[in-house]
Amino acid sequence: MWRKLLNPFMIWLLRSPLHFFVSKRTMLIYVKGRKSGKVYTTPVDYGRNNDEVYAITSMKYAWWKNLRGGDDVDLLIQGKRLTGEAQVTDDSQIVLDTLRKMYPNRTGIERIAPGSIALHINVPVVLLEPQ
């Protein structure tokens, strides 16, 4: 229920000039449906390191399934549109490692890992500005 209210607001905010309130931790990912061709726009928390952008989502959401086997995605990070190649995995160790990179000071992340999907997106480093 909360996603139906919060996601449209976050999408609007991240596309607006006011994105700086949330865009250091939250990005928009644009994923094209394999069968429908429809583009799904989803706000997700992210982290990045040079040419790698990474994120976590829940298995219960469907949009990430379009990325199985890898695919190109568009991202909106800090007001800049980027394109990269995404890979998804449910490997528990990779999910846990990704959570630790995203939230290095948070305790209890081991409880989040089961039922989560890790996304790793390779973005050409020339498109990313230094943090």
DSSP file with accessible surface (Angstrom, degrees, kcal/mol):
  #  RESIDUE AA STRUCTURE BP1 BP2  ACC     N-H-->O    O-->H-N    N-H-->O    O-->H-N    TCO  KAPPA ALPHA  PHI   PSI    X-CA   Y-CA   Z-CA
    1    1 A M    >>        0   0  169      0, 0.0     4,-0.7     0, 0.0     3,-0.7   0.000 360.0 360.0 360.0 -47.6    0.0    0.0    0.0
    2    2 A W  H >>  +     0   0  150      1,-0.2     4,-3.5     2,-0.2     3,-0.7   0.840 360.0  60.8 -63.8 -30.9    2.7    2.5    1.0
    3    3 A R  H 3> S+     0   0   92      1,-0.2     4,-1.9     2,-0.2    -1,-0.2   0.857  97.3  58.7 -63.2 -34.4    4.5    1.9   -2.3
    4    4 A K  H <4 S+     0   0  166     -3,-0.7    -1,-0.2     1,-0.2    -2,-0.2   0.767 118.0  32.0 -67.6 -23.3    1.5    3.1   -4.3
    5    5 A L  H <X S+     0   0  120     -4,-0.7     4,-1.0    -3,-0.7    -2,-0.2   0.837 124.3  41.8 -95.4 -45.1    1.8    6.4   -2.4
    6    6 A L  H  X S+     0   0   75     -4,-3.5     4,-2.9     2,-0.2     5,-0.2   0.904 106.9  58.7 -75.4 -42.5    5.5    6.8   -1.9
    7    7 A N  H  X S+     0   0   35     -4,-1.9     4,-2.8    -5,-0.3     5,-0.2   0.928 105.8  47.6 -58.3 -48.4    6.8    5.6   -5.2
    8    8 A P  H  > S+     0   0   75      0, 0.0     4,-2.3     0, 0.0    -1,-0.2   0.915 114.3  48.7 -60.4 -36.8    5.0    8.2   -7.4
    9    9 A F  H  X S+     0   0  107     -4,-1.0     4,-2.9     2,-0.2    -2,-0.2   0.934 112.5  47.3 -66.1 -44.8    6.1   10.9   -5.0
   10   10 A M  H  X S+     0   0   26     -4,-2.9     4,-3.0     2,-0.2     5,-0.2   0.894 110.8  52.1 -64.7 -39.1    9.8    9.7   -5.0
   11   11 A I  H  X S+     0   0   30     -4,-2.8     4,-1.5    -5,-0.2    -1,-0.2   0.946 112.5  45.7 -61.3 -46.0    9.7    9.5   -8.8
   12   12 A W  H  X S+     0   0  144     -4,-2.3     4,-0.9    -5,-0.2     3,-0.3   0.945 114.8  47.4 -61.3 -47.1    8.5   13.0   -9.0
   13   13 A L  H >< S+     0   0   14     -4,-2.9     3,-0.8     1,-0.2    -2,-0.2   0.920 110.5  50.7 -63.4 -44.0   11.0   14.3   -6.5
   14   14 A L  H 3< S+     0   0    5     -4,-3.0    65,-0.3     1,-0.2    -1,-0.2   0.781 112.7  47.2 -68.4 -23.7   14.0   12.5   -8.1
   15   15 A R  H 3< S+     0   0  137     -4,-1.5    -1,-0.2    -3,-0.3    -2,-0.2   0.595 102.9  82.7 -87.7 -12.3   13.1   14.0  -11.5
   16   16 A S  S X< S-     0   0   14     -4,-0.9     3,-1.7    -3,-0.8     4,-0.1  -0.388  95.3-105.8 -90.4 167.5   12.6   17.5  -10.1
   17   17 A P  T 3  S+     0   0  113      0, 0.0     3,-0.5     0, 0.0    -1,-0.1   0.667 118.5  66.5 -64.2 -12.0   15.2   20.2   -9.3
   18   18 A L  T >   +     0   0   78      1,-0.2     3,-2.0    -5,-0.2     4,-0.2   0.306  64.5 112.0 -90.7  10.3   14.7   19.3   -5.6
   19   19 A H  G X>  +     0   0   42     -3,-1.7     4,-2.6     1,-0.3     3,-2.3   0.771  56.1  80.7 -55.7 -25.9   16.2   15.8   -6.1
   20   20 A F  G 34 S+     0   0  118     -3,-0.5     4,-0.3     1,-0.3    -1,-0.3   0.719  78.1  70.4 -60.5 -17.4   19.2   16.7   -3.9
   21   21 A F  G <4 S+     0   0  142     -3,-2.0    -1,-0.3     1,-0.2    -2,-0.2   0.819 124.2   4.6 -65.5 -30.9   17.0   16.0   -0.8
   22   22 A V  T X> S+     0   0   39     -3,-2.3     4,-1.8    -4,-0.2     3,-1.4   0.498 103.6  94.0-130.4  -8.9   17.1   12.3   -1.6
   23   23 A S  T 3< S+     0   0    4     -4,-2.6    55,-0.4     1,-0.3    -3,-0.1   0.551  71.2  72.5 -79.3  -3.6   19.3   11.6   -4.6
   24   24 A K  T 34 S+     0   0  157     -4,-0.3    -1,-0.3    -5,-0.2     3,-0.1   0.742 120.1  16.1 -75.6 -20.6   22.5   10.8   -2.7
   25   25 A R  T <4 S+     0   0  102     -3,-1.4    21,-2.3     1,-0.2     2,-0.4   0.539 123.1  59.2-122.4 -18.2   21.0    7.5   -1.6
   26   26 A T  E  <  +A   45   0A  14     -4,-1.8    52,-0.4    19,-0.3     2,-0.3  -0.964  56.6 174.2-123.6 135.4   18.1    6.9   -3.9
   27   27 A M  E     -A   44   0A   0     17,-2.9    17,-2.5    -2,-0.4     2,-0.4  -0.815  30.4-115.4-126.5 169.0   18.1    6.7   -7.7
   28   28 A L  E     -AB  43  76A   0     48,-1.9    48,-2.3    -2,-0.3     2,-0.4  -0.912  25.0-161.9-103.9 136.7   15.5    5.9  -10.4
   29   29 A I  E     -AB  42  75A   0     13,-2.4    13,-2.3    -2,-0.4     2,-0.6  -0.974   4.9-154.1-118.2 133.1   16.0    2.7  -12.4
   30   30 A Y  E     -AB  41  74A  17     44,-3.0    44,-1.5    -2,-0.4     2,-0.5  -0.947  16.3-177.7-109.2 116.0   14.3    2.3  -15.8
   31   31 A V  E     -A   40   0A   1      9,-2.7     9,-3.5    -2,-0.6     2,-0.4  -0.963  18.6-139.9-120.6 129.0   13.7   -1.3  -16.7
   32   32 A K  E     -A   39   0A 128     -2,-0.5     7,-0.2    40,-0.4     2,-0.2  -0.728  24.3-118.3 -90.0 129.4   12.1   -2.5  -20.0
   33   33 A G     >  -     0   0    4      5,-3.3     4,-1.2    -2,-0.4    -1,-0.0  -0.458  15.1-141.3 -64.7 134.2    9.7   -5.4  -19.8
   34   34 A R  T  4 S+     0   0  137     -2,-0.2    -1,-0.1     2,-0.2    -2,-0.0   0.873  97.3  24.4 -67.1 -39.2   11.0   -8.3  -21.9
   35   35 A K  T  4 S+     0   0  213      3,-0.1    -1,-0.1     1,-0.1    -2,-0.1   0.882 131.8  35.9 -92.2 -45.7    7.5   -9.3  -23.1
   36   36 A S  T  4 S-     0   0   79      2,-0.1    -2,-0.2     1,-0.1     3,-0.1   0.776  86.9-140.2 -82.3 -27.8    5.5   -6.1  -22.9
   37   37 A G     <  +     0   0   33     -4,-1.2     2,-0.1     1,-0.3    -3,-0.1   0.426  52.9 144.6  78.5  -3.1    8.2   -3.6  -23.8
   38   38 A K        -     0   0  127     -6,-0.1    -5,-3.3     1,-0.1     2,-0.6  -0.425  50.3-127.8 -68.6 142.3    6.8   -1.4  -21.1
   39   39 A V  E     -A   32   0A  79     -7,-0.2     2,-0.5    -2,-0.1    -7,-0.2  -0.832  19.2-155.3 -96.1 123.3    9.3    0.7  -19.2
   40   40 A Y  E     -A   31   0A  80     -9,-3.5    -9,-2.7    -2,-0.6     2,-0.5  -0.864   2.2-157.4 -98.4 129.1    9.1    0.4  -15.4
   41   41 A T  E     +A   30   0A  37     -2,-0.5   -11,-0.2   -11,-0.2   -30,-0.1  -0.942  18.9 173.0-109.9 122.0   10.4    3.3  -13.4
   42   42 A T  E     -A   29   0A  16    -13,-2.3   -13,-2.4    -2,-0.5     2,-0.4  -0.992  28.4-136.4-135.1 129.2   11.4    2.4   -9.8
   43   43 A P  E     +A   28   0A  16      0, 0.0     2,-0.3     0, 0.0   -15,-0.2  -0.686  34.2 169.0 -80.6 133.8   13.1    4.3   -7.0
   44   44 A V  E     -A   27   0A  13    -17,-2.5   -17,-2.9    -2,-0.4     2,-0.1  -0.995  38.0-109.7-141.7 148.0   15.7    2.2   -5.2
   45   45 A D  E     -A   26   0A  64     -2,-0.3    11,-0.6    11,-0.3     2,-0.3  -0.489  47.0-178.5 -69.6 147.7   18.5    3.0   -2.7
   46   46 A Y  E     -C   55   0A   6    -21,-2.3     2,-0.3     9,-0.2     9,-0.2  -0.920  24.7-158.5-144.5 167.0   21.9    2.6   -4.2
   47   47 A G  E     -C   54   0A   5      7,-2.3     7,-2.7    -2,-0.3     2,-0.3  -0.915  16.1-159.7-136.5 165.1   25.6    2.8   -3.6
   48   48 A R  E     -C   53   0A  27     -2,-0.3     2,-0.3     5,-0.2     5,-0.2  -0.999  17.5-174.7-151.0 153.6   28.4    3.3   -6.1
   49   49 A N  E >   -C   52   0A  87      3,-2.6     3,-2.2    -2,-0.3     2,-0.2  -0.869  67.2 -59.4-148.4 106.7   32.1    2.8   -6.5
   50   50 A N  T 3  S-     0   0  113     -2,-0.3    -1,-0.1     1,-0.3    79,-0.0  -0.342 126.6  -3.8  54.2-112.8   33.8    4.1   -9.6
   51   51 A D  T 3  S+     0   0   77     -2,-0.2    72,-3.1    -3,-0.1     2,-0.5   0.300 118.9  89.6 -94.7  12.2   32.0    2.4  -12.5
   52   52 A E  E <   -CD  49 122A  39     -3,-2.2    -3,-2.6    70,-0.2     2,-0.4  -0.924  49.4-175.4-114.1 129.2   29.8    0.1  -10.4
   53   53 A V  E     -CD  48 121A   0     68,-2.7    68,-3.4    -2,-0.5     2,-0.3  -0.971  14.0-173.4-114.6 135.4   26.4    1.0   -9.1
   54   54 A Y  E     +CD  47 120A  20     -7,-2.7    -7,-2.3    -2,-0.4     2,-0.3  -0.953   8.9 168.5-134.6 152.4   24.7   -1.4   -6.8
   55   55 A A  E     -CD  46 119A   0     64,-2.1    64,-2.9    -2,-0.3     2,-0.4  -0.958  22.8-134.4-153.2 165.8   21.3   -1.8   -5.2
   56   56 A I  E     + D   0 118A  26    -11,-0.6     2,-0.3    -2,-0.3   -11,-0.3  -0.978  23.7 170.7-127.1 140.5   19.1   -4.2   -3.3
   57   57 A T  E     - D   0 117A  11     60,-2.2    60,-3.2    -2,-0.4     2,-0.2  -0.939  36.0 -96.1-140.8 168.2   15.4   -5.0   -3.8
   58   58 A S  E >   - D   0 116A  34     -2,-0.3     3,-1.3    58,-0.2    58,-0.3  -0.595  22.0-130.8 -85.5 145.7   13.0   -7.5   -2.5
   59   59 A M  T 3  S+     0   0   70     56,-2.9    57,-0.1    -2,-0.2    -1,-0.1   0.764 103.1  71.7 -61.4 -25.5   12.3  -10.8   -4.4
   60   60 A K  T 3  S+     0   0  159     55,-0.4    -1,-0.2     2,-0.0     2,-0.2   0.726  82.0  83.3 -70.3 -18.5    8.6  -10.0   -4.0
   61   61 A Y    <   -     0   0   39     -3,-1.3     4,-0.1     1,-0.1     3,-0.1  -0.564  68.6-152.2 -82.4 151.9    8.7   -7.2   -6.6
   62   62 A A  S >  S+     0   0   65     -2,-0.2     3,-1.6     1,-0.1     4,-0.4   0.746  74.5  81.2 -97.9 -23.7    8.5   -8.2  -10.2
   63   63 A W  G >  S+     0   0   17      1,-0.3     3,-1.3     2,-0.2     4,-0.1   0.829  86.4  59.0 -59.1 -35.3   10.4   -5.5  -12.1
   64   64 A W  G >  S+     0   0   20      1,-0.3     3,-2.3    -6,-0.2    -1,-0.3   0.750  87.2  76.6 -68.4 -20.4   13.9   -7.0  -11.5
   65   65 A K  G X  S+     0   0   89     -3,-1.6     3,-1.3     1,-0.3    -1,-0.3   0.769  82.8  67.0 -63.5 -23.7   12.9  -10.2  -13.2
   66   66 A N  G <  S+     0   0   30     -3,-1.3    -1,-0.3    -4,-0.4    -2,-0.2   0.615  95.2  59.0 -69.5 -10.1   13.3   -8.5  -16.5
   67   67 A L  G X  S+     0   0    1     -3,-2.3     3,-2.5    -4,-0.1    21,-0.4   0.389  71.4 127.6-100.7   0.6   17.1   -8.2  -15.8
   68   68 A R  T <  S+     0   0  137     -3,-1.3    21,-0.1     1,-0.3    19,-0.0  -0.386  80.6  19.0 -58.3 133.4   17.7  -12.0  -15.4
   69   69 A G  T 3  S-     0   0   78     19,-0.3    -1,-0.3    -2,-0.1    18,-0.1   0.443 130.8 -77.4  83.5  -2.3   20.6  -12.9  -17.6
   70   70 A G    <   -     0   0   15     -3,-2.5     2,-0.3     1,-0.1    17,-0.2   0.253  56.6-179.9  89.2 146.1   21.7   -9.2  -17.8
   71   71 A D  E     - E   0  86A  62     15,-1.5    15,-3.2    -4,-0.1     2,-0.2  -0.954  34.5 -88.3-168.9 161.5   20.3   -6.3  -19.7
   72   72 A D  E     - E   0  85A 105     -2,-0.3   -40,-0.4    13,-0.2     2,-0.3  -0.560  44.1-176.9 -78.4 143.6   20.9   -2.6  -20.3
   73   73 A V  E     - E   0  84A   3     11,-2.7    11,-2.4    -2,-0.2     2,-0.4  -0.947  22.0-131.0-135.4 156.1   19.1   -0.2  -17.9
   74   74 A D  E     -BE  30  83A  54    -44,-1.5   -44,-3.0    -2,-0.3     2,-0.3  -0.871  24.8-166.0-103.6 145.8   18.8    3.6  -17.6
   75   75 A L  E     -BE  29  82A   0      7,-3.1     7,-2.7    -2,-0.4     2,-0.5  -0.938  18.6-150.3-128.2 150.9   19.4    5.2  -14.3
   76   76 A L  E     +BE  28  81A  21    -48,-2.3   -48,-1.9    -2,-0.3     2,-0.5  -0.952  27.3 172.7-120.1 105.9   18.8    8.7  -12.9
   77   77 A I  E >   - E   0  80A   3      3,-2.6     3,-2.1    -2,-0.5   -50,-0.1  -0.976  68.1 -21.4-120.5 119.2   21.4    9.4  -10.3
   78   78 A Q  T 3  S-     0   0   67     -2,-0.5    -1,-0.2   -55,-0.4     3,-0.1   0.878 128.3 -49.4  50.2  43.6   21.7   12.9   -8.8
   79   79 A G  T 3  S+     0   0   42    -65,-0.3     2,-0.4     1,-0.2    -1,-0.3   0.465 116.2 112.8  81.3   2.0   19.8   14.4  -11.7
   80   80 A K  E <   -E   77   0A  88     -3,-2.1    -3,-2.6     2,-0.0     2,-0.5  -0.916  62.3-135.0-113.6 133.9   22.0   12.7  -14.4
   81   81 A R  E     +E   76   0A 137     -2,-0.4     2,-0.3    -5,-0.2    -5,-0.2  -0.726  31.2 176.3 -87.1 126.1   20.8   10.1  -16.8
   82   82 A L  E     -E   75   0A  10     -7,-2.7    -7,-3.1    -2,-0.5     2,-0.4  -0.908  20.1-147.0-127.2 155.8   23.2    7.1  -17.1
   83   83 A T  E     +E   74   0A  68     -2,-0.3     2,-0.3    -9,-0.2    -9,-0.2  -0.977  27.8 155.5-124.1 139.0   23.1    3.8  -19.0
   84   84 A G  E     -E   73   0A   6    -11,-2.4   -11,-2.7    -2,-0.4     2,-0.6  -0.945  44.6 -98.8-152.6 172.5   24.6    0.6  -17.8
   85   85 A E  E     -EF  72 122A  95     37,-2.0    37,-2.5    -2,-0.3     2,-0.3  -0.888  41.1-153.6-101.3 121.3   24.6   -3.1  -18.0
   86   86 A A  E     -EF  71 121A   0    -15,-3.2   -15,-1.5    -2,-0.6     2,-0.4  -0.734  14.0-174.1-101.6 143.8   22.7   -4.7  -15.0
   87   87 A Q  E     - F   0 120A  81     33,-2.2    33,-2.5    -2,-0.3     2,-0.3  -0.981   9.1-159.3-127.9 142.2   23.1   -8.1  -13.5
   88   88 A V  E     + F   0 119A  26    -21,-0.4     2,-0.3    -2,-0.4   -19,-0.3  -0.918  11.9 174.7-121.3 149.7   20.9   -9.5  -10.7
   89   89 A T  E     - F   0 118A  38     29,-1.9    29,-2.7    -2,-0.3    -2,-0.0  -0.991  30.5-161.4-150.4 149.8   21.6  -12.3   -8.3
   90   90 A D        +     0   0  104     -2,-0.3     2,-0.2    27,-0.2    25,-0.2   0.228  47.5 138.5-109.4  10.2   19.9  -13.9   -5.3
   91   91 A D     >  -     0   0   73      1,-0.2     4,-2.7    27,-0.1     5,-0.2  -0.381  53.5-139.7 -57.2 121.5   23.2  -15.5   -4.1
   92   92 A S  H  > S+     0   0   91      1,-0.2     4,-2.4     2,-0.2     5,-0.2   0.842  97.7  49.9 -60.3 -36.2   23.0  -15.0   -0.4
   93   93 A Q  H  > S+     0   0   99      2,-0.2     4,-2.7     1,-0.2    -1,-0.2   0.921 112.6  46.3 -70.4 -41.0   26.7  -14.1    0.0
   94   94 A I  H  > S+     0   0   66      2,-0.2     4,-2.6     1,-0.2    -2,-0.2   0.915 113.0  50.6 -66.8 -41.1   26.6  -11.5   -2.8
   95   95 A V  H  X S+     0   0    1     -4,-2.7     4,-2.6     2,-0.2    -2,-0.2   0.950 112.7  46.4 -60.2 -46.7   23.4  -10.0   -1.4
   96   96 A L  H  X S+     0   0   23     -4,-2.4     4,-2.4    -5,-0.2    -2,-0.2   0.926 112.5  49.7 -63.7 -43.5   25.0   -9.8    2.1
   97   97 A D  H  X S+     0   0   72     -4,-2.7     4,-1.9     2,-0.2    -1,-0.2   0.900 111.3  49.9 -61.4 -40.6   28.2   -8.2    0.7
   98   98 A T  H  X S+     0   0    1     -4,-2.6     4,-2.4     2,-0.2    -2,-0.2   0.925 109.8  50.4 -65.3 -43.6   26.1   -5.7   -1.3
   99   99 A L  H  X S+     0   0    2     -4,-2.6     4,-2.8     1,-0.2    -2,-0.2   0.906 109.3  51.7 -60.2 -40.5   24.1   -4.8    1.8
  100  100 A R  H  < S+     0   0  106     -4,-2.4    -1,-0.2     1,-0.2    -2,-0.2   0.861 110.4  48.6 -65.6 -35.9   27.4   -4.3    3.8
  101  101 A K  H  < S+     0   0   86     -4,-1.9    -1,-0.2    -5,-0.2    -2,-0.2   0.897 116.1  43.4 -68.5 -39.3   28.7   -2.0    1.1
  102  102 A M  H  < S+     0   0    5     -4,-2.4    -2,-0.2     1,-0.2    -1,-0.2   0.858 129.9  23.8 -73.7 -36.8   25.5    0.0    1.0
  103  103 A Y    ><  +     0   0   35     -4,-2.8     3,-1.4    -5,-0.2    -1,-0.2  -0.587  68.5 165.1-130.3  69.0   25.0    0.2    4.8
  104  104 A P  T 3  S+     0   0   97      0, 0.0    -1,-0.1     0, 0.0    -2,-0.1   0.773  79.6  40.5 -63.1 -25.5   28.5   -0.2    6.4
  105  105 A N  T 3  S+     0   0  156      2,-0.1     2,-0.4     0, 0.0    -5,-0.1   0.399  90.7 106.3-103.5   2.0   27.4    1.0    9.8
  106  106 A R    <   -     0   0  137     -3,-1.4     3,-0.4    -6,-0.1     2,-0.2  -0.669  57.1-148.1 -87.4 136.7   24.0   -0.6   10.0
  107  107 A T  S    S+     0   0  129     -2,-0.4    -2,-0.1     1,-0.2    -1,-0.0  -0.646  73.9  34.3 -96.7 157.0   23.5   -3.6   12.3
  108  108 A G    >   +     0   0   16     -2,-0.2     3,-1.5     1,-0.1     4,-0.4   0.613  65.8 135.6  80.2  14.4   21.1   -6.5   11.6
  109  109 A I  G >>  +     0   0    6     -3,-0.4     4,-1.5     1,-0.3     3,-1.1   0.748  59.5  75.8 -68.7 -17.4   21.5   -6.5    7.9
  110  110 A E  G 34 S+     0   0  100      1,-0.3    -1,-0.3     2,-0.2   -14,-0.0   0.803  90.8  56.8 -61.9 -25.9   21.7  -10.3    8.0
  111  111 A R  G <4 S+     0   0  205     -3,-1.5    -1,-0.3     1,-0.2    -2,-0.2   0.754 105.7  50.3 -75.1 -24.0   18.0  -10.3    8.5
  112  112 A I  T <4 S+     0   0   70     -3,-1.1    -2,-0.2    -4,-0.4    -1,-0.2   0.812  94.2  74.3 -81.7 -31.8   17.4   -8.3    5.3
  113  113 A A  S >< S+     0   0   12     -4,-1.5     3,-2.0     2,-0.1    -2,-0.1   0.876  75.8  80.1 -56.8 -47.9   19.5  -10.6    3.1
  114  114 A P  T 3  S+     0   0  100      0, 0.0     3,-0.1     0, 0.0   -24,-0.0  -0.422 104.8  19.5 -62.8 131.9   17.1  -13.6    2.8
  115  115 A G  T 3  S+     0   0   38      1,-0.3   -56,-2.9   -25,-0.2   -55,-0.4   0.593 104.9 116.1  86.3  10.1   14.4  -12.7    0.2
  116  116 A S  E <   -D   58   0A  10     -3,-2.0     2,-0.4   -58,-0.3    -1,-0.3  -0.781  52.8-146.5-113.2 159.1   16.5   -9.9   -1.3
  117  117 A I  E     -D   57   0A   2    -60,-3.2   -60,-2.2    -2,-0.3     2,-0.4  -0.967  11.2-143.3-121.3 135.9   18.1   -9.5   -4.8
  118  118 A A  E     -DF  56  89A   0    -29,-2.7   -29,-1.9    -2,-0.4     2,-0.5  -0.856  11.7-160.4 -99.8 134.1   21.4   -7.7   -5.4
  119  119 A L  E     -DF  55  88A   1    -64,-2.9   -64,-2.1    -2,-0.4     2,-0.4  -0.960   6.2-172.9-111.8 132.2   21.7   -5.6   -8.6
  120  120 A H  E     -DF  54  87A  38    -33,-2.5   -33,-2.2    -2,-0.5     2,-0.5  -0.997   5.9-171.1-124.6 124.8   25.1   -4.7   -9.9
  121  121 A I  E     -DF  53  86A   0    -68,-3.4   -68,-2.7    -2,-0.4     2,-0.6  -0.969  14.7-146.7-122.7 120.8   25.2   -2.2  -12.8
  122  122 A N  E     -DF  52  85A  85    -37,-2.5   -37,-2.0    -2,-0.5   -70,-0.2  -0.797  22.1-179.6 -87.5 119.5   28.3   -1.4  -14.7
  123  123 A V        -     0   0    2    -72,-3.1   -39,-0.2    -2,-0.6     5,-0.1  -0.977  39.3 -99.9-119.9 130.7   28.3    2.2  -15.8
  124  124 A P    >   -     0   0   69      0, 0.0     3,-2.0     0, 0.0     4,-0.5  -0.263  30.6-133.3 -51.6 128.6   31.1    3.7  -17.9
  125  125 A V  G >  S+     0   0   79      1,-0.3     3,-1.1     2,-0.2   -75,-0.0   0.779 100.4  69.6 -61.2 -25.7   33.3    5.6  -15.4
  126  126 A V  G 3  S+     0   0  130      1,-0.3    -1,-0.3   -75,-0.0   -75,-0.0   0.757  96.9  54.0 -65.7 -20.4   33.5    8.6  -17.7
  127  127 A L  G <  S+     0   0   80     -3,-2.0     2,-0.4   -44,-0.1    -1,-0.3   0.683  95.1  80.8 -85.1 -19.1   29.8    9.3  -17.0
  128  128 A L  S <  S-     0   0   21     -3,-1.1     3,-0.1    -4,-0.5   -77,-0.0  -0.739  70.2-145.4 -93.9 134.0   30.2    9.3  -13.2
  129  129 A E        -     0   0  109     -2,-0.4   -79,-0.1     1,-0.1    -2,-0.1  -0.661  35.9 -89.9 -89.3 152.9   31.4   12.4  -11.4
  130  130 A P              0   0  127      0, 0.0    -1,-0.1     0, 0.0     0, 0.0  -0.284 360.0 360.0 -59.5 149.4   33.6   12.0   -8.3
  131  131 A Q              0   0  179     -3,-0.1    -3,-0.0     0, 0.0     0, 0.0  -0.388 360.0 360.0 -78.5 360.0   31.7   11.8   -5.1
